[in-house]
Amino acid sequence: MKKMRSLCVCMLATGLLTGCGRAPSFNILGSFFPAWLLCMVAGIVLATIVNRILTFYKLDTILSWTIVVYPCLAAFFAFTLWLLFFS
């Protein structure tokens, strides 16, 4: 019984430590910024560009739930950039 318990604890510790590793980060002027932060900023910038394009072509009036659409679009761009560059 004691052997089984120590085996379970060992397996649990191994499972919890598998995520430990070097975090993807960038050195910008001596400060390390996490990669997800840069992907999030790029996603917001890309969503803003899409907003400007839709406004220029007068297509923004078609969107009825803009308060949901643009944050989801920013998240889509951020997740896509993360998967393309860090996965």
C-alpha positions as CSV (number, residue, x, y, z in Angstrom):
1,M,0.0,0.0,0.0
2,K,2.8,2.4,0.9
3,K,4.6,1.5,-2.4
4,M,1.4,2.4,-4.3
5,R,1.0,5.7,-2.5
6,S,4.6,6.7,-3.2
7,L,4.2,5.7,-6.8
8,C,1.1,7.9,-7.2
9,V,2.9,10.8,-5.5
10,C,5.8,10.4,-7.8
11,M,3.6,10.2,-10.9
12,L,1.7,13.3,-9.8
13,A,4.9,15.2,-9.2
14,T,6.2,14.2,-12.6
15,G,2.9,15.3,-14.2
16,L,3.0,18.7,-12.5
17,L,6.6,19.4,-13.4
18,T,6.3,18.6,-17.1
19,G,5.1,22.2,-17.8
20,C,8.1,23.7,-16.1
21,G,10.5,25.0,-18.6
22,R,11.8,28.2,-20.2
23,A,9.0,30.6,-20.9
24,P,9.1,32.1,-24.4
25,S,10.1,35.7,-23.9
26,F,11.8,38.5,-25.8
27,N,14.5,40.8,-24.6
28,I,13.5,44.3,-25.6
29,L,15.9,47.0,-24.3
30,G,17.0,44.9,-21.4
31,S,13.5,43.9,-20.2
32,F,12.0,40.5,-20.9
33,F,8.5,40.5,-22.2
34,P,6.5,37.3,-22.4
35,A,5.6,36.2,-25.9
36,W,1.8,36.1,-25.2
37,L,1.9,39.8,-24.3
38,L,3.4,40.6,-27.7
39,C,0.9,38.3,-29.4
40,M,-2.0,40.1,-27.6
41,V,-0.8,43.5,-28.6
42,A,-0.4,42.4,-32.2
43,G,-3.9,40.9,-32.1
44,I,-5.4,44.2,-30.9
45,V,-3.5,46.1,-33.6
46,L,-4.7,43.7,-36.3
47,A,-8.3,43.9,-35.0
48,T,-8.0,47.7,-35.2
49,I,-6.8,47.5,-38.8
50,V,-9.8,45.3,-39.6
51,N,-12.1,47.9,-37.9
52,R,-10.6,50.7,-40.1
53,I,-11.0,48.6,-43.2
54,L,-14.6,47.8,-42.5
55,T,-15.3,51.4,-41.6
56,F,-13.7,52.6,-44.9
57,Y,-15.9,50.3,-47.0
58,K,-18.9,51.1,-44.8
59,L,-19.3,47.5,-43.8
60,D,-19.2,48.1,-40.1
61,T,-22.9,48.9,-40.1
62,I,-23.6,45.2,-40.9
63,L,-22.1,44.0,-37.6
64,S,-24.7,44.2,-34.9
65,W,-22.7,42.9,-31.9
66,T,-19.5,44.9,-32.3
67,I,-18.7,44.7,-28.6
68,V,-18.4,40.9,-29.1
69,V,-17.0,40.8,-32.6
70,Y,-13.9,42.9,-32.2
71,P,-12.6,41.4,-28.9
72,C,-13.1,37.9,-30.5
73,L,-11.3,39.1,-33.6
74,A,-8.4,40.3,-31.5
75,A,-8.3,37.0,-29.6
76,F,-8.4,35.1,-32.9
77,F,-5.4,37.1,-34.2
78,A,-3.5,36.7,-31.0
79,F,-4.1,32.9,-30.7
80,T,-3.2,32.5,-34.4
81,L,0.0,34.4,-34.0
82,W,0.9,32.3,-30.9
83,L,0.3,29.1,-32.8
84,L,2.2,30.2,-35.8
85,F,5.3,31.4,-34.0
86,F,5.5,29.6,-30.7
87,S,3.9,26.2,-31.2
